[in-house]
Each structure stands twice: as C-alpha cells, then as structure tokens.
Amino acid sequence: MEIQEKIAVRAAAAEQEIEKFLPEQKGYAGTLYEAMNYSVRAGGKRLRPILMASCHRLMGGDGKHLAPCMAAIEMIHTYSLVHDDLPAMDNDMLRRGKPTTHAAYGEAMAILAGDGLLNHAFTILGKELISCDEISMKHVARVIAILSEKAGIDGMIGGQTVDVESEKTGSLITKEKLDYIYEKKTACLLEAAMMCGGALAGATEEQLMELCRIAQKVGLAFQIQDDILDVTGDQEVLGKPIGSDEKNEKATYVTYEGIEKAKEDVSRLSEEACGLLDRLCRKDAAAQEEADFLKELFAYLTVRDH
Amino acid sequence: MEIQEKIAVRAAAAEQEIEKFLPEQKGYAGTLYEAMNYSVRAGGKRLRPILMASCHRLMGGDGKHLAPCMAAIEMIHTYSLVHDDLPAMDNDMLRRGKPTTHAAYGEAMAILAGDGLLNHAFTILGKELISCDEISMKHVARVIAILSEKAGIDGMIGGQTVDVESEKTGSLITKEKLDYIYEKKTACLLEAAMMCGGALAGATEEQLMELCRIAQKVGLAFQIQDDILDVTGDQEVLGKPIGSDEKNEKATYVTYEGIEKAKEDVSRLSEEACGLLDRLCRKDAAAQEEADFLKELFAYLTVRDH
C-alpha cells in the first residue's frame, strides 16, 4: 500500500471514532451543533489523531481511553482553523474547496462554534476522566495537562498571535519570530498528539520528551518544505499558486537560509526524527510496524512535492 | 458590615488569588498576554469565584486546590464577555466604563485573547490535576467535568447561541427559549461555581445536585429582576437607561408574566434558594456563617434596585 492509501485508511478509522464524540443536538441551540459538526466533518488528513493513535501503539498502549483523546485533539485543531478563517483573522471563505464555517453560518456562529469545539474537547476529556480507574486517571490527567498547554498561549495560540501580528505590521519578520511561529503554530499540536498517545500508554516522562522532540523536528521540516514548495513547486501538483510568499513580500525560511540550505535542513530534520524514533522503539513486531508507518508518514509530510 | 462591603472584601481576596494564575509573558506573543490580563483585571464583582469559595467552606472544605479553580472559572467568565462584546456579536465598545478588549486591542487580538483565556483555564486545572494526590485528583477531576460541561455547548455557550440568534431574527422570542437563555447563559456558570466549590470539599453527588438547584434559582431570579428593573427601575440608581427592552421590542419575563407575577417569582425563587441552603448546611459555626453570607448575597443579587 502507498503511504497516501495507508493515511486514508487510518483517517477513515479516526473519523469513525471522532464521529462518536460529536455533540448531539439538545435544546434550542441547533445551529451551534450544526456549525460545529460541519466544521469537523469538512475533512482534512486527520493527522493529529493518526499520530496520537500510532504513538500510542508504538509505546505499547492497548487503546483504552484513546478514542476520546483523538476526538478532543481533532476538535481543538478544527476550532483553531474556524477562528483562523474569520474575517478579523485570515478572512478565508474557502477551505479544502468548501465554504469556511463563517461563510456557511455567519461570523457570530463561527466564533461560537469555535468556542464550542475548544470547550467540547475538554468536556469529552473531563467526562472520560471521572469514569477512570486510578491508574487510567493519571494517564488521562497527563493528556489534559499536555493538550491544554500545547494548544494554549505558550503553544498554538501564541504562535497564531505572532503570525497575525506579523502580517498586520507589514515589516519583514525576524528569523527568531519565524522560528517561534513554526514551532508554536504548527509543531506544538503535533507534539501534543504524539505525547498524548504515549501518555495514554503509560510512557515515562523521558519517553514523552523524546516524542516531543521527534514531533518538533517533523513540524519544522513540514513548514520549511512549505516555504520551499512556494519557490520551486509545480503549481499543477501543488494545487495552489506558487510564488505567493515573494508576491506578498513575506520573509520565509528560504529568505533567510537560501533554497539549498533549506532543502538540506528538511532532509536532516526528517532523518533526525527517524533516528530518534528508532532509538525509542521497542523491539516487538507491533512497535516495529508502527515505527515503519511513522517513518513513511514523516517522509511524506516533509520531503514532498505537493 | 453591609453586604456590598462584604462582597468587596471577598472580591479583593479572590482577585489576589486569581492574579497568581494570570499568564506570565513568554516568547513573542506579548500582546496576547497583555490583552488577556487587561480583560481579567478590568473588574467585576468576582461573583463566581466568591460563590465557589463560599460553597467550598459551607461544605467543610479546607481550601486545598481552591485558588486555581477560582482563577479558572473567572477566566472562563471573562472570555465569554470578551467574545460577547465582539463586533459580530453584541458590538459593545465599553464595559464597566472601560474600553472592551477588542476596542483596546483590535478584533483579532480579542478573539485570540478569548481563546487564550478559555484554554488557559484548562491549562491551570490540568497542571493542578497532575500535581494532586489520589483523593484530590478525584475532586479536581470533578471540577474539570462540571466546569467544562456548564460552560459548554449544553450550558453557557448554548445559551449565548440562542440569545444571539433571537436578536438577529427580530421576531419575538418564545417563553420557552427565554427560559432556556436565562438558565443556560447566566445560571449555568453560577451552578458550576457552587458545585465546584462543593466538589473540592468532597461533597456527595446529591449535595452537588442541591447546590446546582440553589444556583439555578438564584440565576433565574437575578435575570427576572433585571427585566423588572428595566420597567420599574430608577435610572439614577441603576446607572443605565430604563425601558430599553420595550424600545428594542424585546420580549422579557415581564412581557410574558406581567410585573406583579415577576416580582412574586423573584421573591419566591430567592426564598426557595435560602430554604434549600438551610437544609444543606451543616450545623457548625463556620458553615452557619457561610450560609448567612450566601443568603445575604442572594438577597442582594435578586431583590435589588440597581
């Protein structure tokens, strides 16, 4: 099976689990539930739940409490897109070829649906938490601590803030701020996905830090590759216009490091992530299988042409 | 001491605790932290943390893990105000005589600050959770479950959604929807405050349900009194124009029930809340003192002229 196909199979499985945690309509707030479910069902690679489930198996987890955590992280990812697309932010009317949430339901409802999704993620985790036995409770508690921190102001929201502010000032962003945005806006939620999968499997603090480092490298490589493709990509393969960063006078990793160094860095980061993964991986067949999948996935996400 | 004075003393104490959990500036997202702290420091009665702390003592709690939970509920309350004030929602430029968050920091930053506050509430609770011993962990877990549910889509966000939708349609709201908004938008977070205080003190499920019922009655009475004051209030005492509901052709509790029945209901609900409180209260002096404070507070919030 090609990696795209493997991802599609796992994405479909993840969607089936996530679907169970979508809110059921109650009371008079029907449009809110509709807008939330519309946003989550609008598609996407389901990368974060896939990473979470894979790292969970990699670390020997038995799947207990995994599904609600997969749903929670996908809802947090979705809310961040819904709010990012708002007129006051990126003002995007289309995402993956479909009307964005505010385009479909209006701005007020998109704000509320985003709030609803973020809050609902913690409602799902809170319900799971109080149904746990003592050992599981510690694992789910770790998930709540990790996910809330990585999605929060020192994580994803912080990165989004600096990104929004940089776009509004118009002046060239410094290399330090650029690194900050890549790390916080993209890598943090991948880190959370991999760490939460490990935490639910009872991984040690040290193992969680290793998973974090791996995700960080993958996230950074993914972002740099994005910048490279904007310069060298094939518009047909990419499905979007190239050269947009230069046109918008946007400083990127390529601006600061040059195209050759950028390409080298993507390869290096991707290899380093795979190396760390090998060192972390147990020697049994199930873990090896997950490690192989993850390495293919990392290669697909980093050294790519689309 | 007058009740206003008692509230002010307790509010100052609550603010001191909340202040410790405000985010410290890190990285490059300085404006985000500023906007969040601005919103929380903008004032208010700190009613929810006060209710939480009081119910905690009422149920025999020793104050363990209380401060982070007080901070969390105030941050959730604050985020809801920040998002409510946005141009796409109520479009308010002033709150308590100060510029609203979007008026001071722009719309994008207000959306992010609101997201940041909601998320930060759960970061605070998540950090507290993993630092707990086993018994405390169960109590804090209950807090997370209660707070996320009452603040969420079947709670506060649901109420806000129906309120926003009703205002946009222009047609008169039904009595059922009006009840739904009062219950969800206002009462739910008061319920959470009182229940979480009890949960941290190790209250039983039954006791939590009683606290919930009390808060529900107080919240409803508070809302009805608001409607009454809009008809009969003294503009000077109230500090805002009266007759705005009639002017805006807004159906209220008074529209449906008439002014006399509405006044009766406020008294009845307030008395019922106090009755339930007496039945719940332990007989020791500390609990009695809290019960007395709560009864004064309920009277102040419901049968009031301002």
Interface residues (C-beta under 8 A of the other chain):
Chain A: P23 K26 G27 Y28 A29 T31 L32 Y33 M36 Y79 H83 L86 A88 M89 G106 E107 A108 M109 I111 L112 G114 D115 G116 L118 N119 H120 F122 T123 L125 G126 K127 L129 I130 C132 E134 M137 K138 A141 R142 I144 A145 I146 L147 S148 E149 A151 G152 I153 D154 I157 G158 G159 Q160 T161 V162 V164 E165 K168 E176 K177 Y180 K184
Chain B: P23 K26 G27 Y28 A29 T31 L32 Y33 M36 Y79 H83 L86 P87 A88 M89 G106 E107 A108 M109 I111 L112 G114 D115 G116 L118 N119 H120 F122 T123 L125 G126 K127 L129 I130 C132 E134 M137 K138 A141 R142 I144 A145 I146 L147 S148 E149 A151 G152 I153 D154 I157 G158 G159 Q160 T161 V162 V164 E165 K168 E176 K177 Y180 K184
